[in-house]
Amino acid sequence: MNIEMIEAAAKRIDGHARRTPLLTSPFVDEIAGRRVFVKPEALQHTGSFKFRGAWSAVSALTDNALKAGVIAFSSGNHAQGVALAAREHGTSAVIVMPADAPQMKIENTRALGAEVVLYDRATEDRDEIGARLATERGLTLIKPFDEPLVIAGQGTVGLEIAEQAAELGANAREVLVCCGGGGLTSGIALALEAKAPELRVRPVEPENFDDVTRSLEAGEIKRNKSLSGSICDAIITPQPGDVTFPILKRLCGPGLVVPEEDCLRAMAVAFARLKVVLEPGGAIALAAALYHGDKFDGDDVIAVASGGNVDAEVFQMALAKYGDDV
């Protein structure tokens, strides 16, 4: 992985992915006690940054691979990104999704033309299912985070952050990133290493699913004990990737671990003050910026809001519990 791959992905993505802004609000700044710049990837096609990596990977396939079709496994955001990228390239997509994924994500993936194969994430192995179906049907597997072409696409978020932070005069030292397997986090870190080396990436994870944080502390990959039971489903993965972890280890600062309740609070803040809808996992970096400012440095901070594909009942719960507080 290198900056040249990210820049090549940016050229393929240009005109297809949205260039999302950096948003600010004096009300958000007051809560955080510093200026907060929010990168709302919830406004990206399919409601998350995942479209970038999906387009990057699908657009690089050979003609024969495109004709055969693609397969991916995902709790929902990568699923929708790959489904749309495949449709736009005129090919088919099979998506392996956990049966307990938010219903909206499952329905949206099907609506984008993909065949959805459901599995039990507590008892079945999505990697095995994906590899088996890929072999049986001759499909190209597009992994959600541990794939260089996908990481390169996610790294385009970092290219934009570097440009926008300079344009807006953000005096930030750290960029907080919602982190699952590390595709977005490592891609941004690589881009910033080349374009804004003064900025350091900090992975942000939910309590009890902090495999990246523990892996960084230990200097080796650590697994999560459980793969279900969190409202932050979008960023729950078994462990950091073999491709992503060396990048995270080399470039990132210590991980931040945030309670689920703070994610719900951040969702209410984003809706009230930024007019942006976020899902719990997509709000966790903003939650760290708002409520855990003692764990990072700088007068300003940049937080990536990675996705907004939230079921109505979860969103209503966030607003009901914390809407009056913001």
N, C-alpha and C positions, 0 to 999 in steps of 0.2 A: 504494500500500500504506500502511495506517495501523493504529493500534491498534483502531479501531472494527471493522475487518474481522476482526481476530483475535478480538475479544470476541464478534462475531456468530458466528464459526465455533465458538467455545467453547460457545455456547448450542445450536447444531445438534448438536454432538458429545456434549454432556452426556447421560449414560445409555447411550452407545454405545461410546465409547473408554474405556479404563481410565486412571485417575489413578495413574500409577506413582510409587513412593516415592523418597526420597533415602536411599540406603543408606550405612552407614559400617562400618568394621572397623578395630580397632587394629592388626591385622597389615598391612593395606593402608597405614595411616598410617605405620607403621614403615618400610616400603619407600620411600614417597614423601618422608618427612621432613617431613610436614605433614599436617593433616587433609584427607582426600579425601571428598567427598560425591559419590556415584555415582547418576545418574538412569538406571535400567535400562529403557530403552524396548524392550529385548529381551522384556520381559514384556507388551508391548502385544499386542493382537490381531494375528494373522499374524506375530508375532515381530519387529516393528520399528515405529518411529514413523510409517512411511509410511501406516498405516491412518488416522491423523488427517487428513492432507491429502487422502487418497482420499475419506473420508467427507465432509469439508468440501466438496469439489468435486461429488461425485455428489448430495449432499443439496440442492445449490443449483440443480440442473437443472430445466428446465421439464418438464411432463408429456409433451409431445411428444418432447423430447430423451431422456427416460427410456425411452419406448416404442421409440425407434430403437436405443438401445444406446450403449455407450461403447467407446473404444479407448485404449490406453496403450502406451508402450514403456518397457522396464525390464529390468535384469539380474536382477530377482527380488523385491525387497522392495516396490517400488511396484506391481509386477505383482500380488502377492498382496493388497495393500491394496485396489487397485481391483477385483480379482475378488470379494473378500468384500463390499465396499461395494455393488457392482453387484448381487450376489446378494441382499443384504439389502433392496435397493430394488426387487427384482423385475424387473431388466433384464439384458441380456446384455453380455458383455465380450469384446473381442478384445485379446490382449496380444502385442506384438512383443518377443521376447526373443532375446538372443545365444545361439547354439548352444553356446557354451562356458560358459554360466552354470551354477552348481552344480545338479546333477541334482535335488536335493531341492527347489530353488526352482521348477524347471520342473514337477515332478510335483505340488507343492502348488498351483500356480496352476491346473493342469488339474483337480485335485481340487475346487477351489472353483467349478468350473463354467465357467471361461473357455476360449475357443479360443486356443491358443498358436501363434503364427507365428514360427518360428525364422529367424535371419539370421546372417551372418558379420560380426562387428563390425570385422574388419580390412579388409574389402573392400566392405561395403555400408553404406548410410546409413540409420540407423533413423528419422531425421526424415522422410526421403523416403518410406520404406515406410509409416510411420504416417500421413502426410498423404495418400498415395495411397489407402490402404484406407479412411480416413475419408471421402474424397470419393466413392469408388466405392460405399460401403455406407450413406452418410448417417449416420455415427457421430460422436459428440462426442469430440474428442481431449482427453484429460486428461494434460497433460505432467507429467513426474516432479518438476520443480522450478521451471521458469520459467513458472508460472501463479499469479496472485494468490490464487485460492481455495485452491490447494494450500499455498502459503506461509502463508496465514492459518491453515490447519489445523495446520501444523507449529509455528506460533507459540504454540499452546496449551501446548506443552512449556515455553516461556518463562514463561507466566502461572503455571504450576504451580511452576516453579523459584523465582520471585519470592516466592510465598506460603510455600513450604516452607523456603527459606533463612532467611526471617524467623522462622518458627516454631521452627526448630532452632538458631537463633543462629549460623549459619554466617558467619564473618568472612572471606568470600571477596571477592576483587577481580575474579577472572576466571572465566569459564565456558568450558571447552574443549569443542568440538563437532566430531564427525566430519563432514568436509565433502567433498561431491562437487560438484554443481552449485550448491549454496548455498541450497537451499530451507529446510532445517532451520536452518541457520546464520543466514540473514537473518530468518527468522520469529522465532527466539529473540531476536535482536538488537533487533528492533522491539518485541517484548513487554517486554524488559528496559529499553529506553530509556524506556518509559512507566511501568513498575511498579517497577523497581529500577535506576535510572540509575547507581548506584555499581558495578554489575557490568559488566564488559567482556567481550565474546565474542571468543574466539580460534579461528579455523578450524584444524583438524588434518588433515593429508593424508599419504599414503605417499610415500616417495622415488620419484622419477621420474614421479610423477603429481601434481605440486604446482602445477597451473594457477592455483588461487586465490591461493596464496602469492605466486607470481610476478606475478600480475595486480595484487595489492595493492601490491607493491613498485614496479611500473612505472606504476601509476595508470591502466592500460588493460587490456582483456581479452587474455590470452595463452592459447594452446591447448596441450594436451598433444601431444607428438610421437607417442605411441602410445596406443591405446585398449584394449590387452590385455596380459597378461603379469604381472598382479599378483594375489596372493591376496586383496587388498582389493577384490574385484570390485564390492561394493555401493557404493563411493564413487568409481568410475572414470567420469569423464564427459569429453567433448571439451574443454569450457571452461566458465567461469562463465556464468550466464544473463544475458540482457539486462535482465531484471527484477531478478534477485538481485544482480548486481554493484554497481550504484549504492548499494544498501543496505549491502552488505559494505564498500564503500569508505568510506562515511560513518560507520559505527558500529563496525566491528571493529578489533581490534588486529592486529599482524602475524601471519601464519600460522605454524604449527609443522609441521615436516616430520619424519616418524618412519620408521625402518627397519621393514620387514616383520617381522623377527625380534622386535622389541619388541612387536608386536601379538600374536604367538604367546605371548610371555611373559605379556602382560597377560591373555590368554584363560585361561591356567593359573591366574593369581592370582584372577581373577573366579570361576572354578569352585571353587577351594580355599577362598577366604576369604569370598566373597559368595554362593556357591551359585547363581551365575548363568552360563548358557551364552551366550557371545558369539561372533560371527563375526569374522574379522580386521578388516574395515572398521568393524565396530561396536565394536571394542575399542581403536581407535587413539587416541581421546581419553583413555581410561584409561591407555594406554601412555605418552602424553605426561605425564600427571600423575605416573606412577610413576617414569619414567626420564629425564625432561627438565625437571625442576623448576627448573633454573638459567635457564630461558628465560621464566619468568613470575614474578609477584610475589604476595605475600600469605601469611599463616599458613595459610589454608585455600584449597582450590580445588574447584570443581564440575566434574565430567566427565560428559558425556552418553554413555551406552553405547547406541548407536543401534539395534543389531539383533543377533539371535542365530540367524539362519538359516544354519547352517554344516553342510556335509557331514560325515559321520562320520569319514572318513579325515583331513580337515584338523584336526578337533577332536582326534582321537587323536594326530595328529602333535604338536600343541601340548602335550598332556599328557605324551607320551612324552619330548619334548625338555626341557620345563621344569617338569613336575609335581613333581619332587623338589626344586626350588629354592625352593618356596613353602611 
